[in-house]
Every structure is written in structure tokens, then in C-alpha cells.
Amino acid sequence: MEVKTVKISGAHCLGPVELRKAISDVPVGGYLEVITDDACAREDIPAWCRFTKNELVEFQELGGGWMRFLIRRTR
């Protein structure tokens, strides 16, 4: 399983441009792992996945405000 990991720290809301850029290096069928402490990500990343038709495979609370999202690129 090919996984690209990005770690984004800070209070800015994770934008769709950042996600699009990060997933552009992932082949279709591959995975993007996003680790972030951005509180907006809890709602923004699932919404972005629905909008772009990529699959949110997994979400985890890591503690200390950190979260992990595993996204499978579908197109």
C-alpha cells in the first residue's frame, strides 16, 4: 500500500488547495495520510473528500488535539 504522509500544524484552516496539492502526488488507488492539529479539519476533510469523490478510509483521534485522516485517491 503506497501512502504519502503530510503533517500540518497550526490554527489555520486546512484549505482545499493544500489537500489537492498533497494528493496530486498520490497515484489513483494510493493513500494520503493527513496528520493535523487543525480543529477545522474534523469537518473540512470529510467534506473535501465528498466533494472530490475521494474516499475517507479512516479517522483517528491521536491525543493532544492531533488527528489522523487516511484518504484513498479514487480519481
JOVENGI-V92284 format. One record per run of one state. SS is the DSSP state (h for helix, s for strand, l for the rest). FROM is the first residue (numbers start at 1). LEN is the number of residues. Records with the same first field share a line. If there is no record, write none. Layout:
SS->FROM-LEN + FROM-LEN
This chain:
l->1-2 + 9-7 + 24-7 + 37-4 + 53-2 + 64-2 + 73-3
s->3-6 + 31-6 + 55-9 + 66-7
h->16-8 + 41-12
